[in-house]
Amino acid sequence: MTTEEVNCFFCKHWIPPMKQGDGDVCAAYPDGIPFLIVSGEWQHDRPLPDDHGIQFEQASEEQLKERV
């Protein structure tokens, strides 16, 4: 998987800001996605502490269309 593919926007667990307010949140990190992930330093296709067992999974085409 490339860096471009493992990106919060393309993950099925990401919650768009218009649905939850400000900041980046997802099912794995409902209180805020860690900077390590948002910055791209860590590709969240491997477990991290406190991710509730949820890692990157590609969003469906339908989910992506709803985000743009």
mmCIF file as Biopython writes it, N, C-alpha, C and O atoms, coordinates in Angstrom:
data_model
#
loop_
_atom_site.group_PDB
_atom_site.id
_atom_site.type_symbol
_atom_site.label_atom_id
_atom_site.label_alt_id
_atom_site.label_comp_id
_atom_site.label_asym_id
_atom_site.label_entity_id
_atom_site.label_seq_id
_atom_site.pdbx_PDB_ins_code
_atom_site.Cartn_x
_atom_site.Cartn_y
_atom_site.Cartn_z
_atom_site.occupancy
_atom_site.B_iso_or_equiv
_atom_site.auth_seq_id
_atom_site.auth_asym_id
_atom_site.pdbx_PDB_model_num
ATOM 1   N N  . MET A ? 1  ? 0.840   -1.178 0.000  1.0 0.0 1  A 1 
ATOM 2   C CA . MET A ? 1  ? 0.000   0.000  0.000  1.0 0.0 1  A 1 
ATOM 3   C C  . MET A ? 1  ? 0.884   1.239  0.000  1.0 0.0 1  A 1 
ATOM 4   O O  . MET A ? 1  ? 1.884   1.283  0.717  1.0 0.0 1  A 1 
ATOM 5   N N  . THR A ? 2  ? 0.541   2.220  -0.772 1.0 0.0 2  A 1 
ATOM 6   C CA . THR A ? 2  ? 1.355   3.429  -0.836 1.0 0.0 2  A 1 
ATOM 7   C C  . THR A ? 2  ? 0.871   4.462  0.163  1.0 0.0 2  A 1 
ATOM 8   O O  . THR A ? 2  ? -0.227  4.347  0.708  1.0 0.0 2  A 1 
ATOM 9   N N  . THR A ? 3  ? 1.685   5.457  0.398  1.0 0.0 3  A 1 
ATOM 10  C CA . THR A ? 3  ? 1.316   6.537  1.322  1.0 0.0 3  A 1 
ATOM 11  C C  . THR A ? 3  ? 0.018   7.199  0.902  1.0 0.0 3  A 1 
ATOM 12  O O  . THR A ? 3  ? -0.809  7.542  1.747  1.0 0.0 3  A 1 
ATOM 13  N N  . GLU A ? 4  ? -0.171  7.385  -0.417 1.0 0.0 4  A 1 
ATOM 14  C CA . GLU A ? 4  ? -1.375  8.055  -0.887 1.0 0.0 4  A 1 
ATOM 15  C C  . GLU A ? 4  ? -2.633  7.230  -0.585 1.0 0.0 4  A 1 
ATOM 16  O O  . GLU A ? 4  ? -3.707  7.793  -0.372 1.0 0.0 4  A 1 
ATOM 17  N N  . GLU A ? 5  ? -2.501  5.908  -0.569 1.0 0.0 5  A 1 
ATOM 18  C CA . GLU A ? 5  ? -3.670  5.058  -0.333 1.0 0.0 5  A 1 
ATOM 19  C C  . GLU A ? 5  ? -4.060  5.030  1.143  1.0 0.0 5  A 1 
ATOM 20  O O  . GLU A ? 5  ? -5.245  5.000  1.475  1.0 0.0 5  A 1 
ATOM 21  N N  . VAL A ? 6  ? -3.060  5.041  2.026  1.0 0.0 6  A 1 
ATOM 22  C CA . VAL A ? 6  ? -3.345  5.008  3.458  1.0 0.0 6  A 1 
ATOM 23  C C  . VAL A ? 6  ? -3.441  6.448  3.937  1.0 0.0 6  A 1 
ATOM 24  O O  . VAL A ? 6  ? -2.485  7.009  4.471  1.0 0.0 6  A 1 
ATOM 25  N N  . ASN A ? 7  ? -4.595  7.022  3.738  1.0 0.0 7  A 1 
ATOM 26  C CA . ASN A ? 7  ? -4.855  8.415  4.033  1.0 0.0 7  A 1 
ATOM 27  C C  . ASN A ? 7  ? -6.234  8.477  4.657  1.0 0.0 7  A 1 
ATOM 28  O O  . ASN A ? 7  ? -7.158  7.822  4.174  1.0 0.0 7  A 1 
ATOM 29  N N  . CYS A ? 8  ? -6.390  9.237  5.705  1.0 0.0 8  A 1 
ATOM 30  C CA . CYS A ? 8  ? -7.674  9.271  6.423  1.0 0.0 8  A 1 
ATOM 31  C C  . CYS A ? 8  ? -8.865  9.500  5.500  1.0 0.0 8  A 1 
ATOM 32  O O  . CYS A ? 8  ? -9.892  8.838  5.652  1.0 0.0 8  A 1 
ATOM 33  N N  . PHE A ? 9  ? -8.753  10.412 4.558  1.0 0.0 9  A 1 
ATOM 34  C CA . PHE A ? 9  ? -9.867  10.712 3.656  1.0 0.0 9  A 1 
ATOM 35  C C  . PHE A ? 9  ? -10.355 9.472  2.919  1.0 0.0 9  A 1 
ATOM 36  O O  . PHE A ? 9  ? -11.548 9.346  2.643  1.0 0.0 9  A 1 
ATOM 37  N N  . PHE A ? 10 ? -9.453  8.563  2.600  1.0 0.0 10 A 1 
ATOM 38  C CA . PHE A ? 10 ? -9.798  7.371  1.827  1.0 0.0 10 A 1 
ATOM 39  C C  . PHE A ? 10 ? -10.187 6.178  2.692  1.0 0.0 10 A 1 
ATOM 40  O O  . PHE A ? 10 ? -10.470 5.101  2.169  1.0 0.0 10 A 1 
ATOM 41  N N  . CYS A ? 11 ? -10.204 6.358  4.000  1.0 0.0 11 A 1 
ATOM 42  C CA . CYS A ? 11 ? -10.539 5.264  4.920  1.0 0.0 11 A 1 
ATOM 43  C C  . CYS A ? 11 ? -12.041 5.228  5.183  1.0 0.0 11 A 1 
ATOM 44  O O  . CYS A ? 11 ? -12.674 6.268  5.360  1.0 0.0 11 A 1 
ATOM 45  N N  . LYS A ? 12 ? -12.599 4.032  5.207  1.0 0.0 12 A 1 
ATOM 46  C CA . LYS A ? 12 ? -14.041 3.907  5.441  1.0 0.0 12 A 1 
ATOM 47  C C  . LYS A ? 12 ? -14.438 4.298  6.856  1.0 0.0 12 A 1 
ATOM 48  O O  . LYS A ? 12 ? -15.617 4.545  7.110  1.0 0.0 12 A 1 
ATOM 49  N N  . HIS A ? 13 ? -13.488 4.363  7.782  1.0 0.0 13 A 1 
ATOM 50  C CA . HIS A ? 13 ? -13.795 4.691  9.177  1.0 0.0 13 A 1 
ATOM 51  C C  . HIS A ? 13 ? -13.729 6.184  9.486  1.0 0.0 13 A 1 
ATOM 52  O O  . HIS A ? 13 ? -14.139 6.616  10.564 1.0 0.0 13 A 1 
ATOM 53  N N  . TRP A ? 14 ? -13.210 6.979  8.534  1.0 0.0 14 A 1 
ATOM 54  C CA . TRP A ? 14 ? -13.080 8.426  8.735  1.0 0.0 14 A 1 
ATOM 55  C C  . TRP A ? 14 ? -14.456 9.066  8.772  1.0 0.0 14 A 1 
ATOM 56  O O  . TRP A ? 14 ? -15.350 8.673  8.022  1.0 0.0 14 A 1 
ATOM 57  N N  . ILE A ? 15 ? -14.627 10.047 9.642  1.0 0.0 15 A 1 
ATOM 58  C CA . ILE A ? 15 ? -15.900 10.766 9.762  1.0 0.0 15 A 1 
ATOM 59  C C  . ILE A ? 15 ? -15.683 12.190 9.235  1.0 0.0 15 A 1 
ATOM 60  O O  . ILE A ? 15 ? -14.927 12.959 9.829  1.0 0.0 15 A 1 
ATOM 61  N N  . PRO A ? 16 ? -16.335 12.539 8.135  1.0 0.0 16 A 1 
ATOM 62  C CA . PRO A ? 16 ? -16.153 13.876 7.556  1.0 0.0 16 A 1 
ATOM 63  C C  . PRO A ? 16 ? -16.499 14.980 8.557  1.0 0.0 16 A 1 
ATOM 64  O O  . PRO A ? 16 ? -17.445 14.836 9.332  1.0 0.0 16 A 1 
ATOM 65  N N  . PRO A ? 17 ? -15.736 16.085 8.548  1.0 0.0 17 A 1 
ATOM 66  C CA . PRO A ? 17 ? -15.983 17.189 9.485  1.0 0.0 17 A 1 
ATOM 67  C C  . PRO A ? 17 ? -17.423 17.697 9.476  1.0 0.0 17 A 1 
ATOM 68  O O  . PRO A ? 17 ? -17.945 18.089 10.519 1.0 0.0 17 A 1 
ATOM 69  N N  . MET A ? 18 ? -18.071 17.694 8.309  1.0 0.0 18 A 1 
ATOM 70  C CA . MET A ? 18 ? -19.435 18.207 8.246  1.0 0.0 18 A 1 
ATOM 71  C C  . MET A ? 18 ? -20.413 17.353 9.051  1.0 0.0 18 A 1 
ATOM 72  O O  . MET A ? 18 ? -21.528 17.790 9.335  1.0 0.0 18 A 1 
ATOM 73  N N  . LYS A ? 19 ? -19.999 16.138 9.421  1.0 0.0 19 A 1 
ATOM 74  C CA . LYS A ? 19 ? -20.887 15.266 10.187 1.0 0.0 19 A 1 
ATOM 75  C C  . LYS A ? 19 ? -20.560 15.255 11.670 1.0 0.0 19 A 1 
ATOM 76  O O  . LYS A ? 19 ? -21.350 14.748 12.467 1.0 0.0 19 A 1 
ATOM 77  N N  . GLN A ? 20 ? -19.410 15.803 12.062 1.0 0.0 20 A 1 
ATOM 78  C CA . GLN A ? 20 ? -19.014 15.705 13.459 1.0 0.0 20 A 1 
ATOM 79  C C  . GLN A ? 20 ? -18.441 16.983 14.048 1.0 0.0 20 A 1 
ATOM 80  O O  . GLN A ? 20 ? -18.122 17.003 15.237 1.0 0.0 20 A 1 
ATOM 81  N N  . GLY A ? 21 ? -18.299 18.021 13.293 1.0 0.0 21 A 1 
ATOM 82  C CA . GLY A ? 21 ? -17.721 19.260 13.811 1.0 0.0 21 A 1 
ATOM 83  C C  . GLY A ? 21 ? -16.307 19.461 13.291 1.0 0.0 21 A 1 
ATOM 84  O O  . GLY A ? 21 ? -15.985 19.040 12.179 1.0 0.0 21 A 1 
ATOM 85  N N  . ASP A ? 22 ? -15.478 20.089 14.073 1.0 0.0 22 A 1 
ATOM 86  C CA . ASP A ? 22 ? -14.103 20.386 13.658 1.0 0.0 22 A 1 
ATOM 87  C C  . ASP A ? 22 ? -13.157 19.242 13.993 1.0 0.0 22 A 1 
ATOM 88  O O  . ASP A ? 22 ? -13.420 18.444 14.892 1.0 0.0 22 A 1 
ATOM 89  N N  . GLY A ? 23 ? -12.048 19.173 13.253 1.0 0.0 23 A 1 
ATOM 90  C CA . GLY A ? 23 ? -11.005 18.197 13.532 1.0 0.0 23 A 1 
ATOM 91  C C  . GLY A ? 23 ? -11.208 16.884 12.807 1.0 0.0 23 A 1 
ATOM 92  O O  . GLY A ? 23 ? -12.251 16.636 12.202 1.0 0.0 23 A 1 
ATOM 93  N N  . ASP A ? 24 ? -10.181 16.049 12.884 1.0 0.0 24 A 1 
ATOM 94  C CA . ASP A ? 24 ? -10.226 14.742 12.242 1.0 0.0 24 A 1 
ATOM 95  C C  . ASP A ? 24 ? -10.534 13.676 13.281 1.0 0.0 24 A 1 
ATOM 96  O O  . ASP A ? 24 ? -9.796  13.509 14.252 1.0 0.0 24 A 1 
ATOM 97  N N  . VAL A ? 25 ? -11.624 12.959 13.068 1.0 0.0 25 A 1 
ATOM 98  C CA . VAL A ? 25 ? -11.990 11.846 13.940 1.0 0.0 25 A 1 
ATOM 99  C C  . VAL A ? 25 ? -12.393 10.665 13.072 1.0 0.0 25 A 1 
ATOM 100 O O  . VAL A ? 25 ? -12.665 10.806 11.880 1.0 0.0 25 A 1 
ATOM 101 N N  . CYS A ? 26 ? -12.423 9.505  13.698 1.0 0.0 26 A 1 
ATOM 102 C CA . CYS A ? 26 ? -12.826 8.287  12.998 1.0 0.0 26 A 1 
ATOM 103 C C  . CYS A ? 26 ? -13.304 7.271  14.023 1.0 0.0 26 A 1 
ATOM 104 O O  . CYS A ? 26 ? -13.300 7.540  15.224 1.0 0.0 26 A 1 
ATOM 105 N N  . ALA A ? 27 ? -13.712 6.109  13.547 1.0 0.0 27 A 1 
ATOM 106 C CA . ALA A ? 27 ? -14.180 5.057  14.449 1.0 0.0 27 A 1 
ATOM 107 C C  . ALA A ? 27 ? -13.069 4.607  15.395 1.0 0.0 27 A 1 
ATOM 108 O O  . ALA A ? 27 ? -13.337 4.269  16.548 1.0 0.0 27 A 1 
ATOM 109 N N  . ALA A ? 28 ? -11.819 4.600  14.912 1.0 0.0 28 A 1 
ATOM 110 C CA . ALA A ? 28 ? -10.692 4.182  15.741 1.0 0.0 28 A 1 
ATOM 111 C C  . ALA A ? 28 ? -10.342 5.231  16.794 1.0 0.0 28 A 1 
ATOM 112 O O  . ALA A ? 28 ? -9.961  4.893  17.915 1.0 0.0 28 A 1 
ATOM 113 N N  . TYR A ? 29 ? -10.474 6.491  16.429 1.0 0.0 29 A 1 
ATOM 114 C CA . TYR A ? 29 ? -10.111 7.608  17.307 1.0 0.0 29 A 1 
ATOM 115 C C  . TYR A ? 29 ? -11.224 8.654  17.341 1.0 0.0 29 A 1 
ATOM 116 O O  . TYR A ? 29 ? -11.101 9.717  16.733 1.0 0.0 29 A 1 
ATOM 117 N N  . PRO A ? 30 ? -12.310 8.350  18.053 1.0 0.0 30 A 1 
ATOM 118 C CA . PRO A ? 30 ? -13.454 9.274  18.094 1.0 0.0 30 A 1 
ATOM 119 C C  . PRO A ? 30 ? -13.164 10.604 18.796 1.0 0.0 30 A 1 
ATOM 120 O O  . PRO A ? 30 ? -13.906 11.571 18.622 1.0 0.0 30 A 1 
ATOM 121 N N  . ASP A ? 31 ? -12.094 10.654 19.582 1.0 0.0 31 A 1 
ATOM 122 C CA . ASP A ? 31 ? -11.729 11.901 20.265 1.0 0.0 31 A 1 
ATOM 123 C C  . ASP A ? 31 ? -10.651 12.681 19.526 1.0 0.0 31 A 1 
ATOM 124 O O  . ASP A ? 31 ? -10.156 13.692 20.025 1.0 0.0 31 A 1 
ATOM 125 N N  . GLY A ? 32 ? -10.288 12.210 18.333 1.0 0.0 32 A 1 
ATOM 126 C CA . GLY A ? 32 ? -9.279  12.899 17.533 1.0 0.0 32 A 1 
ATOM 127 C C  . GLY A ? 32 ? -8.201  11.950 17.043 1.0 0.0 32 A 1 
ATOM 128 O O  . GLY A ? 32 ? -7.627  11.189 17.822 1.0 0.0 32 A 1 
ATOM 129 N N  . ILE A ? 33 ? -7.934  12.000 15.758 1.0 0.0 33 A 1 
ATOM 130 C CA . ILE A ? 33 ? -6.919  11.148 15.159 1.0 0.0 33 A 1 
ATOM 131 C C  . ILE A ? 33 ? -5.544  11.686 15.557 1.0 0.0 33 A 1 
ATOM 132 O O  . ILE A ? 33 ? -5.281  12.877 15.388 1.0 0.0 33 A 1 
ATOM 133 N N  . PRO A ? 34 ? -4.662  10.828 16.083 1.0 0.0 34 A 1 
ATOM 134 C CA . PRO A ? 34 ? -3.338  11.289 16.507 1.0 0.0 34 A 1 
ATOM 135 C C  . PRO A ? 34 ? -2.554  11.946 15.365 1.0 0.0 34 A 1 
ATOM 136 O O  . PRO A ? 34 ? -2.666  11.550 14.205 1.0 0.0 34 A 1 
ATOM 137 N N  . PHE A ? 35 ? -1.762  12.955 15.723 1.0 0.0 35 A 1 
ATOM 138 C CA . PHE A ? 35 ? -0.961  13.671 14.742 1.0 0.0 35 A 1 
ATOM 139 C C  . PHE A ? 35 ? -0.048  12.721 13.974 1.0 0.0 35 A 1 
ATOM 140 O O  . PHE A ? 35 ? 0.195   12.926 12.784 1.0 0.0 35 A 1 
ATOM 141 N N  . LEU A ? 36 ? 0.452   11.701 14.627 1.0 0.0 36 A 1 
ATOM 142 C CA . LEU A ? 36 ? 1.318   10.714 13.989 1.0 0.0 36 A 1 
ATOM 143 C C  . LEU A ? 36 ? 0.675   10.136 12.734 1.0 0.0 36 A 1 
ATOM 144 O O  . LEU A ? 36 ? 1.360   9.873  11.746 1.0 0.0 36 A 1 
ATOM 145 N N  . ILE A ? 37 ? -0.639  9.936  12.772 1.0 0.0 37 A 1 
ATOM 146 C CA . ILE A ? 37 ? -1.377  9.388  11.626 1.0 0.0 37 A 1 
ATOM 147 C C  . ILE A ? 37 ? -1.727  10.505 10.644 1.0 0.0 37 A 1 
ATOM 148 O O  . ILE A ? 37 ? -1.486  10.373 9.445  1.0 0.0 37 A 1 
ATOM 149 N N  . VAL A ? 38 ? -2.286  11.587 11.139 1.0 0.0 38 A 1 
ATOM 150 C CA . VAL A ? 38 ? -2.720  12.696 10.273 1.0 0.0 38 A 1 
ATOM 151 C C  . VAL A ? 38 ? -1.534  13.257 9.480  1.0 0.0 38 A 1 
ATOM 152 O O  . VAL A ? 38 ? -1.686  13.638 8.319  1.0 0.0 38 A 1 
ATOM 153 N N  . SER A ? 39 ? -0.369  13.307 10.102 1.0 0.0 39 A 1 
ATOM 154 C CA . SER A ? 39 ? 0.820   13.858 9.446  1.0 0.0 39 A 1 
ATOM 155 C C  . SER A ? 39 ? 1.410   12.917 8.406  1.0 0.0 39 A 1 
ATOM 156 O O  . SER A ? 39 ? 2.227   13.332 7.584  1.0 0.0 39 A 1 
ATOM 157 N N  . GLY A ? 40 ? 1.000   11.652 8.438  1.0 0.0 40 A 1 
ATOM 158 C CA . GLY A ? 40 ? 1.544   10.678 7.498  1.0 0.0 40 A 1 
ATOM 159 C C  . GLY A ? 40 ? 2.788   9.970  8.008  1.0 0.0 40 A 1 
ATOM 160 O O  . GLY A ? 40 ? 3.363   9.138  7.306  1.0 0.0 40 A 1 
ATOM 161 N N  . GLU A ? 41 ? 3.211   10.301 9.239  1.0 0.0 41 A 1 
ATOM 162 C CA . GLU A ? 41 ? 4.383   9.627  9.802  1.0 0.0 41 A 1 
ATOM 163 C C  . GLU A ? 41 ? 4.122   8.140  10.040 1.0 0.0 41 A 1 
ATOM 164 O O  . GLU A ? 41 ? 5.036   7.323  9.934  1.0 0.0 41 A 1 
ATOM 165 N N  . TRP A ? 42 ? 2.897   7.796  10.355 1.0 0.0 42 A 1 
ATOM 166 C CA . TRP A ? 42 ? 2.524   6.407  10.617 1.0 0.0 42 A 1 
ATOM 167 C C  . TRP A ? 42 ? 1.368   6.044  9.706  1.0 0.0 42 A 1 
ATOM 168 O O  . TRP A ? 42 ? 0.316   6.683  9.746  1.0 0.0 42 A 1 
ATOM 169 N N  . GLN A ? 43 ? 1.555   5.033  8.894  1.0 0.0 43 A 1 
ATOM 170 C CA . GLN A ? 43 ? 0.473   4.540  8.041  1.0 0.0 43 A 1 
ATOM 171 C C  . GLN A ? 43 ? -0.387  3.613  8.878  1.0 0.0 43 A 1 
ATOM 172 O O  . GLN A ? 43 ? 0.088   2.572  9.332  1.0 0.0 43 A 1 
ATOM 173 N N  . HIS A ? 44 ? -1.613  3.964  9.084  1.0 0.0 44 A 1 
ATOM 174 C CA . HIS A ? 44 ? -2.462  3.228  10.021 1.0 0.0 44 A 1 
ATOM 175 C C  . HIS A ? 44 ? -3.035  1.944  9.417  1.0 0.0 44 A 1 
ATOM 176 O O  . HIS A ? 44 ? -4.216  1.638  9.577  1.0 0.0 44 A 1 
ATOM 177 N N  . ASP A ? 45 ? -2.181  1.209  8.727  1.0 0.0 45 A 1 
ATOM 178 C CA . ASP A ? 45 ? -2.569  -0.114 8.257  1.0 0.0 45 A 1 
ATOM 179 C C  . ASP A ? 45 ? -2.021  -1.183 9.194  1.0 0.0 45 A 1 
ATOM 180 O O  . ASP A ? 45 ? -2.152  -2.380 8.941  1.0 0.0 45 A 1 
ATOM 181 N N  . ARG A ? 46 ? -1.401  -0.722 10.286 1.0 0.0 46 A 1 
ATOM 182 C CA . ARG A ? 46 ? -0.907  -1.597 11.347 1.0 0.0 46 A 1 
ATOM 183 C C  . ARG A ? 46 ? -1.459  -1.068 12.669 1.0 0.0 46 A 1 
ATOM 184 O O  . ARG A ? 46 ? -1.702  0.132  12.797 1.0 0.0 46 A 1 
ATOM 185 N N  . PRO A ? 47 ? -1.656  -1.935 13.641 1.0 0.0 47 A 1 
ATOM 186 C CA . PRO A ? 47 ? -2.236  -1.493 14.913 1.0 0.0 47 A 1 
ATOM 187 C C  . PRO A ? 47 ? -1.397  -0.434 15.627 1.0 0.0 47 A 1 
ATOM 188 O O  . PRO A ? 47 ? -0.169  -0.412 15.543 1.0 0.0 47 A 1 
ATOM 189 N N  . LEU A ? 48 ? -2.100  0.422  16.316 1.0 0.0 48 A 1 
ATOM 190 C CA . LEU A ? 48 ? -1.515  1.423  17.200 1.0 0.0 48 A 1 
ATOM 191 C C  . LEU A ? 48 ? -2.249  1.350  18.531 1.0 0.0 48 A 1 
ATOM 192 O O  . LEU A ? 48 ? -3.402  0.921  18.569 1.0 0.0 48 A 1 
ATOM 193 N N  . PRO A ? 49 ? -1.612  1.756  19.618 1.0 0.0 49 A 1 
ATOM 194 C CA . PRO A ? 49 ? -2.312  1.765  20.904 1.0 0.0 49 A 1 
ATOM 195 C C  . PRO A ? 49 ? -3.594  2.598  20.825 1.0 0.0 49 A 1 
ATOM 196 O O  . PRO A ? 49 ? -3.650  3.638  20.168 1.0 0.0 49 A 1 
ATOM 197 N N  . ASP A ? 50 ? -4.595  2.113  21.503 1.0 0.0 50 A 1 
ATOM 198 C CA . ASP A ? 50 ? -5.873  2.837  21.628 1.0 0.0 50 A 1 
ATOM 199 C C  . ASP A ? 50 ? -6.652  2.999  20.336 1.0 0.0 50 A 1 
ATOM 200 O O  . ASP A ? 50 ? -7.522  3.866  20.265 1.0 0.0 50 A 1 
ATOM 201 N N  . ASP A ? 51 ? -6.372  2.185  19.290 1.0 0.0 51 A 1 
ATOM 202 C CA . ASP A ? 51 ? -7.142  2.315  18.043 1.0 0.0 51 A 1 
ATOM 203 C C  . ASP A ? 51 ? -8.363  1.393  18.016 1.0 0.0 51 A 1 
ATOM 204 O O  . ASP A ? 51 ? -9.010  1.238  16.980 1.0 0.0 51 A 1 
ATOM 205 N N  . HIS A ? 52 ? -8.669  0.788  19.156 1.0 0.0 52 A 1 
ATOM 206 C CA . HIS A ? 52 ? -9.846  -0.064 19.311 1.0 0.0 52 A 1 
ATOM 207 C C  . HIS A ? 52 ? -9.872  -1.224 18.308 1.0 0.0 52 A 1 
ATOM 208 O O  . HIS A ? 52 ? -10.941 -1.736 17.975 1.0 0.0 52 A 1 
ATOM 209 N N  . GLY A ? 53 ? -8.683  -1.637 17.825 1.0 0.0 53 A 1 
ATOM 210 C CA . GLY A ? 53 ? -8.603  -2.735 16.867 1.0 0.0 53 A 1 
ATOM 211 C C  . GLY A ? 53 ? -9.037  -2.354 15.459 1.0 0.0 53 A 1 
ATOM 212 O O  . GLY A ? 53 ? -9.257  -3.223 14.616 1.0 0.0 53 A 1 
ATOM 213 N N  . ILE A ? 54 ? -9.160  -1.063 15.205 1.0 0.0 54 A 1 
ATOM 214 C CA . ILE A ? 54 ? -9.617  -0.573 13.896 1.0 0.0 54 A 1 
ATOM 215 C C  . ILE A ? 54 ? -8.445  0.085  13.185 1.0 0.0 54 A 1 
ATOM 216 O O  . ILE A ? 54 ? -7.820  0.998  13.725 1.0 0.0 54 A 1 
ATOM 217 N N  . GLN A ? 55 ? -8.144  -0.377 11.971 1.0 0.0 55 A 1 
ATOM 218 C CA . GLN A ? 55 ? -7.106  0.234  11.156 1.0 0.0 55 A 1 
ATOM 219 C C  . GLN A ? 55 ? -7.691  0.628  9.802  1.0 0.0 55 A 1 
ATOM 220 O O  . GLN A ? 55 ? -8.871  0.408  9.528  1.0 0.0 55 A 1 
ATOM 221 N N  . PHE A ? 56 ? -6.836  1.215  8.961  1.0 0.0 56 A 1 
ATOM 222 C CA . PHE A ? 56 ? -7.247  1.675  7.643  1.0 0.0 56 A 1 
ATOM 223 C C  . PHE A ? 56 ? -7.917  0.567  6.840  1.0 0.0 56 A 1 
ATOM 224 O O  . PHE A ? 56 ? -7.407  -0.550 6.748  1.0 0.0 56 A 1 
ATOM 225 N N  . GLU A ? 57 ? -9.066  0.895  6.263  1.0 0.0 57 A 1 
ATOM 226 C CA . GLU A ? 57 ? -9.747  0.063  5.273  1.0 0.0 57 A 1 
ATOM 227 C C  . GLU A ? 57 ? -10.245 1.014  4.194  1.0 0.0 57 A 1 
ATOM 228 O O  . GLU A ? 57 ? -10.835 2.051  4.497  1.0 0.0 57 A 1 
ATOM 229 N N  . GLN A ? 58 ? -10.011 0.666  2.959  1.0 0.0 58 A 1 
ATOM 230 C CA . GLN A ? 58 ? -10.395 1.522  1.837  1.0 0.0 58 A 1 
ATOM 231 C C  . GLN A ? 58 ? -11.899 1.804  1.846  1.0 0.0 58 A 1 
ATOM 232 O O  . GLN A ? 58 ? -12.709 0.885  1.969  1.0 0.0 58 A 1 
ATOM 233 N N  . ALA A ? 59 ? -12.259 3.068  1.716  1.0 0.0 59 A 1 
ATOM 234 C CA . ALA A ? 59 ? -13.668 3.460  1.618  1.0 0.0 59 A 1 
ATOM 235 C C  . ALA A ? 59 ? -14.223 3.012  0.267  1.0 0.0 59 A 1 
ATOM 236 O O  . ALA A ? 59 ? -13.487 2.895  -0.714 1.0 0.0 59 A 1 
ATOM 237 N N  . SER A ? 60 ? -15.510 2.767  0.235  1.0 0.0 60 A 1 
ATOM 238 C CA . SER A ? 60 ? -16.160 2.387  -1.016 1.0 0.0 60 A 1 
ATOM 239 C C  . SER A ? 60 ? -16.255 3.608  -1.934 1.0 0.0 60 A 1 
ATOM 240 O O  . SER A ? 60 ? -16.118 4.746  -1.485 1.0 0.0 60 A 1 
ATOM 241 N N  . GLU A ? 61 ? -16.487 3.360  -3.200 1.0 0.0 61 A 1 
ATOM 242 C CA . GLU A ? 61 ? -16.670 4.457  -4.161 1.0 0.0 61 A 1 
ATOM 243 C C  . GLU A ? 61 ? -17.826 5.355  -3.727 1.0 0.0 61 A 1 
ATOM 244 O O  . GLU A ? 61 ? -17.751 6.576  -3.865 1.0 0.0 61 A 1 
ATOM 245 N N  . GLU A ? 62 ? -18.876 4.765  -3.213 1.0 0.0 62 A 1 
ATOM 246 C CA . GLU A ? 62 ? -20.034 5.531  -2.747 1.0 0.0 62 A 1 
ATOM 247 C C  . GLU A ? 62 ? -19.649 6.457  -1.596 1.0 0.0 62 A 1 
ATOM 248 O O  . GLU A ? 62 ? -20.026 7.629  -1.592 1.0 0.0 62 A 1 
ATOM 249 N N  . GLN A ? 63 ? -18.905 5.943  -0.626 1.0 0.0 63 A 1 
ATOM 250 C CA . GLN A ? 63 ? -18.467 6.778  0.485  1.0 0.0 63 A 1 
ATOM 251 C C  . GLN A ? 63 ? -17.612 7.948  -0.014 1.0 0.0 63 A 1 
ATOM 252 O O  . GLN A ? 63 ? -17.782 9.083  0.431  1.0 0.0 63 A 1 
ATOM 253 N N  . LEU A ? 64 ? -16.705 7.665  -0.929 1.0 0.0 64 A 1 
ATOM 254 C CA . LEU A ? 64 ? -15.833 8.715  -1.449 1.0 0.0 64 A 1 
ATOM 255 C C  . LEU A ? 64 ? -16.604 9.791  -2.188 1.0 0.0 64 A 1 
ATOM 256 O O  . LEU A ? 64 ? -16.289 10.975 -2.065 1.0 0.0 64 A 1 
ATOM 257 N N  . LYS A ? 65 ? -17.612 9.395  -2.954 1.0 0.0 65 A 1 
ATOM 258 C CA . LYS A ? 65 ? -18.429 10.372 -3.692 1.0 0.0 65 A 1 
ATOM 259 C C  . LYS A ? 65 ? -19.166 11.288 -2.736 1.0 0.0 65 A 1 
ATOM 260 O O  . LYS A ? 65 ? -19.343 12.471 -3.026 1.0 0.0 65 A 1 
ATOM 261 N N  . GLU A ? 66 ? -19.602 10.757 -1.590 1.0 0.0 66 A 1 
ATOM 262 C CA . GLU A ? 66 ? -20.316 11.569 -0.607 1.0 0.0 66 A 1 
ATOM 263 C C  . GLU A ? 66 ? -19.399 12.605 0.036  1.0 0.0 66 A 1 
ATOM 264 O O  . GLU A ? 66 ? -19.882 13.598 0.580  1.0 0.0 66 A 1 
ATOM 265 N N  . ARG A ? 67 ? -18.105 12.391 -0.016 1.0 0.0 67 A 1 
ATOM 266 C CA . ARG A ? 67 ? -17.136 13.258 0.667  1.0 0.0 67 A 1 
ATOM 267 C C  . ARG A ? 67 ? -16.678 14.449 -0.164 1.0 0.0 67 A 1 
ATOM 268 O O  . ARG A ? 67 ? -16.074 15.382 0.365  1.0 0.0 67 A 1 
ATOM 269 N N  . VAL A ? 68 ? -16.959 14.421 -1.443 1.0 0.0 68 A 1 
ATOM 270 C CA . VAL A ? 68 ? -16.505 15.533 -2.289 1.0 0.0 68 A 1 
ATOM 271 C C  . VAL A ? 68 ? -17.637 16.449 -2.653 1.0 0.0 68 A 1 
ATOM 272 O O  . VAL A ? 68 ? -17.430 17.435 -3.360 1.0 0.0 68 A 1 
#
